[in-house]
Amino acid sequence: MLADPRQSRVVLLNLARGSTAGVAERFPVRCGGSLTLLPVCHEILGAKSIAVGEYLTDLLPVEVAASIEHLKSDALSPWRDPGFSAHFAEADVGIIFLGGGFLEEEVLIAALEGAKRGYEMRLLSDLAFARRETDRQFVADRLAHHGIVTTTIRQALFEWAVVLDDPAMTHRIRQLLP
């Protein structure tokens, strides 16, 4: 099923998780190309991005940081925060595109909890990093077992443009994708 951007949210957990061993710097460097697409999600397609947990705006390009709303929930259990859940209910959100760090910890648990609560969850593989890369495939397999598909922000942008059924917008999105 194609996702409607008006009923979708991008949720990024712990973008600045841990400052030891260069972890905080790793996310923006590794995901830089995909991160630059977040303003497009919001400005052109209306799909908002939310950061939850550890988040430092100085680690991101200014235009990317400006396109992300920060919710001060605990990234390990954001679903227990009534404000987090209410945010989706008020906006009639049904599909959550999830990324952040660490994939095999907070991202995994949040994805499974979201699916349990009835949301259609999608893992943004290009915006999720693992503490141990060797665990990445195990996490993707486990999520797939629960109906959580893996995608990228590029694929989501194109999907959202197609759903809006605006040929000019679809053409514009194609031109913006690297």
N, C-alpha and C positions, 0 to 999 in steps of 0.2 A: 504494500500500500504506500502511495506517495504521501509525504508529509506536507501539510499546509503551514506556511511560515507564520500565519496569524495564530496558530494553535501550537506552535513550537517554541522551545526555549533551548538555548545553549547554556549548559551549566558546567563551569570549570571549578574543580575542587583543588584547594591548596596550591595555587600557582607559585607560591613562594615557600613551599614546604621545606623546612630544614635549611639552615644556612651552612651546614658542614659539608665538606668535600665538594663544594661547588654546586650543590643541588639546586639552590635558588637561582643560580645563573643558567643552569642547564635548560630549564623549560623554555625561556624566551629565545635562547640560541637555537635549540633543537627544533622548536615549533614556529620559528619566526615567520616563515613564508605563509603558513596556515593562519597564524595569529593576525596577520595583516588583512585577512579576509573578514574578520569579525565586524569591522565598521560597515562593510558592504551588507552583511546580514541584516543589520539594523536599519541603516539609512535607506537602502534600496528595497529590501524585501520585508522589513518590519519584524524580523525575528530578533528578539532581544537576547543579550548575553548576560549571564550572572556569574560572579565569582563568589565562592563560598569558602570560608576558612582563611588560611594564611594567604594574604594578598598584599603585595607592595606595588603600587602604581609606578614607582620609579624604575622597575625592572622591564617595563613595557614601553613601546613607542607611545607618544602622547595621544595620537588619534585612536590607537587600540584601547588604551586605558580609559579614554573618554567614552568609549562605546560599551563599556562593561559596568553594570551595576553591582555593587558589593553588598552581600547579605552577611551579617556577622553570625552565622550559624556554625556549629561544630561540624566540620567536614566529614567526620567519621559517622555521625548520626544526624545529618541535616533533617531527615524526615521526622524526627522527634520535636523539631522546632515548629510551633504552630505558625509562626510568621513565614517560614519557608513553604510549608504546605499551603497556607492561605494565598501566597503569591500566585501559585499555579491555579488554584481554584478561582480566584477573582478574575484572572485573565483567560479562563476557559482553555487552559493548556492541557493537551492530551499527549504530546510527544516531547520527550526530553532527549536532547543530544548531549552526551556526557563526556567530559574529558578531565584532564588535570593530573595530579600526582598524589599518590603513587597508584598506578594501575592495579596492582595486585593487592592493594589495601583499601583505601577510601573509595576509589573509583569502583572497584568490584562490589563492595558492600552497598554503596549508594545505588548502583544499577540494579542489583537484586532487590533491594528494598523498594525502589521505584516501581519495578515490575510487579512486585507483591501488592502494591497499592493501586494497580490498574493502569499505570502509565505505560505507553509504548516507549521503551527505552532503546536508544541507539548509542553505541560506543564510537566516539570520534577518535579513531586510531592515530591520526596525525596530531591530535591535541591531548593525548594521554601518554604519559611516560611512566615507565616501570622503574622501580628501585633495582630490580634484577631483570634484565632483558630476557633471560632464559625462561622467565615465568610468563612472558607476554602471550605465547600461544596457548598455554594452559588456561589463562584467564579468558581469552577469546573463545575457546572451546566451551568452557563452563557457561559463559554468558549465552552463547548460541544455544546451548542445551535448554536454556530458559526463555528462548525466543528473542534474545537481545542481539540484534545484528550489528556488525561492525561496518563503519563507513568513514568517510573523510569530510571535512568541512567543504571542500570543493564539490563533492558529490551532493551534499546537502544544498548548497547554493543553487546548483543546476536543477535539482529536484524541486526546490521551492519556486524557482522561476517558471518551470513547466506547469506546476499546479496553478499558479496565478493566471495562466493562459493569456499572457501578454507577449506576443512575438517580439516586440521592440525591447521589452525587458529581458527576455531570454537572450536576445542577441547581445544586449549590453553586458549581461552576466558572462556570456561566452568570451567576450573581449577582455573582461577583467580577470578571468581565470588564468593563472600562470601556466 
